[in-house]
Amino acid sequence: MNLDYAILAGFVVLGALFVGATVGVSNVLSPSKPSERKAQIYECGSDPVGPPWVQFRIGYYVYALLFVVFDIETVFLYPWAVIFSDPDLGIVIVLEMFVFVGVLVLGLLYAWKEGALTWR
């Protein structure tokens, strides 16, 4: 059991060292010639219109949060699909996942009923 944690810690340390080394090598090898032209705002090749800090409508954030919720749902559904083949836990796991997906569907229906998914 302790060997498993040691291996996991080794991977974490090696990953952190790899990231640090690649960022360090990139900083050393990359050319750096700052200029006023490079510091200007770039907007797809055309001249920018309006201020650079624009507030987005709250509707974008609601959709982003809903995307994150359902994206996390798929992360939880994958282990369920993997362990579903176990004959001892099969029906219990199916019922648990129906409850999990049902709670998410109820939340989505509530958000829809409250008008959180409409553009105003």
C-alpha positions in Angstrom: 0.0 0.0 0.0 2.8 2.4 0.9 4.6 1.5 -2.3 1.5 2.7 -4.3 1.7 6.1 -2.7 5.4 6.3 -3.3 4.9 5.5 -7.0 2.1 8.1 -7.2 4.3 10.7 -5.4 7.1 9.9 -7.8 4.9 10.6 -10.8 3.7 13.9 -9.3 7.3 15.0 -8.6 8.5 13.9 -12.1 5.5 15.7 -13.7 6.3 18.9 -11.8 10.0 18.7 -12.7 9.1 18.1 -16.3 6.8 21.1 -16.4 9.3 23.3 -14.6 12.1 22.2 -16.9 10.2 22.8 -20.1 9.0 26.2 -19.0 12.6 27.1 -17.9 14.1 25.9 -21.2 11.4 27.8 -23.2 12.3 31.0 -21.3 16.0 30.6 -21.9 15.8 29.7 -25.6 12.9 31.9 -26.8 13.8 35.3 -28.3 12.5 38.3 -26.4 12.4 41.6 -28.3 9.6 43.7 -26.7 8.3 46.6 -28.7 5.5 49.1 -28.6 3.9 47.4 -31.7 3.9 44.0 -30.0 2.2 45.5 -26.9 -0.8 46.7 -28.9 -4.2 45.0 -28.8 -4.6 42.5 -31.6 -8.1 41.7 -32.8 -7.9 39.2 -35.7 -5.8 41.5 -37.9 -8.2 44.5 -37.8 -8.1 47.6 -35.7 -9.8 47.1 -32.3 -13.2 48.8 -31.8 -14.1 49.9 -28.2 -12.4 49.3 -24.9 -10.5 46.1 -24.3 -12.4 45.3 -21.1 -16.0 44.5 -22.1 -18.5 42.9 -19.7 -20.2 39.9 -21.1 -23.9 39.2 -20.5 -24.6 36.9 -17.5 -26.2 34.4 -19.9 -22.8 33.3 -21.1 -21.7 32.4 -17.6 -24.9 30.4 -17.0 -24.3 28.3 -20.1 -20.6 27.9 -19.2 -21.6 26.6 -15.7 -24.1 24.2 -17.2 -21.5 22.9 -19.6 -19.1 22.3 -16.7 -21.8 20.5 -14.7 -22.6 18.1 -17.6 -18.9 17.7 -18.5 -18.3 16.6 -14.9 -21.2 14.2 -15.3 -19.4 12.4 -18.1 -16.4 12.1 -15.8 -18.5 10.3 -13.3 -20.3 8.2 -15.9 -17.0 6.7 -17.2 -16.1 4.7 -14.0 -19.7 3.5 -13.9 -19.5 2.1 -17.4 -16.2 0.4 -16.5 -17.4 -1.2 -13.2 -20.8 -2.1 -14.7 -19.5 -5.4 -15.9 -19.1 -6.6 -12.3 -22.0 -9.1 -11.8 -22.1 -8.6 -8.0 -22.7 -4.8 -8.2 -24.5 -4.6 -11.5 -28.1 -3.6 -10.4 -27.0 -1.4 -7.5 -24.7 0.6 -9.8 -27.4 1.0 -12.4 -29.8 2.3 -9.7 -27.2 4.7 -8.3 -26.5 6.1 -11.8 -30.2 6.6 -12.5 -30.5 8.5 -9.3 -27.4 10.6 -10.2 -28.6 11.4 -13.7 -32.1 12.0 -12.4 -30.9 14.6 -10.0 -29.0 16.4 -12.9 -32.1 16.2 -15.1 -34.2 17.7 -12.3 -31.7 20.5 -11.9 -31.7 21.2 -15.7 -35.6 21.2 -15.7 -35.6 23.6 -12.8 -33.2 25.9 -14.5 -35.3 25.7 -17.6 -38.5 26.5 -15.7 -36.9 29.5 -14.0 -35.9 30.9 -17.3 -32.1 30.6 -16.8 -31.7 29.2 -20.2 -33.4 31.9 -22.2 -31.6 34.8 -23.9 -33.1 38.1 -22.8 
